[in-house]
Amino acid sequence: MIHRAMRNMVHDELGEEAWLALEQKLNIGPMDLLTGKAYDDALTLGIITEAASVLNLSVDQCLIEFGRYWIRYVDQGSLASVMNFTGQDLVTFIKNLDRLHLAVGAAMPDARLPSFSTLCNDPGHLVVEYRSERVGLEPFVLGLLQGLMERFHKRGDIDVASRGEQFVIFDIRYQDRD
């Protein structure tokens, strides 16, 4: 599903020809876009690297934009009901991310899914710990958090408070959008 979303992002920005050129350059095709299959990170990062190139973004910028896009993509597709079930506000949604990933894991047992914990939940302030054995996805998670703020009509700042080998702690300060 992640590959299909990246395809749609490139298609939305640059059109079908840009995506087909990317497919050709990476020697991939429709079978590499199947939903419900866990893919090797090398393939996913290869797609993201090429997408960044055609979108004229750095890989980190592309991951951030893709994280934001991902929230809109799943919110409008077949997972819209899952998104609504996960939470009706920013705090509840983030607190329920592990439950959402449990459901994904049941459908995709080979997936290596992250874990999220809320370390601080004060009005207008969240501290969220992101844990994953997969490296290099911190900018994607930053984009996801930005996308969730947009989804729930919040504005604010997200900073990295600390990081380790398999975790990142995000400090989120937010308020309602006017």
Secondary structure, DSSP 8 states (H G I E B T S, - for coil): -HHHHHHHHHHHHH-HHHHHHHHHHHT--GGGG-TT----HHHHHHHHHHHHHHTT--HHHHHHHHHHHHHHHHHHSTTHHHHHHH-SSHHHHHHTHHHHHHHHHHH-TT----EEEEEEEETTEEEEEEE-SS-S-HHHHHHHHHHHHHHTTEEEEEEEEEE-SSEEEEEEEEEE--
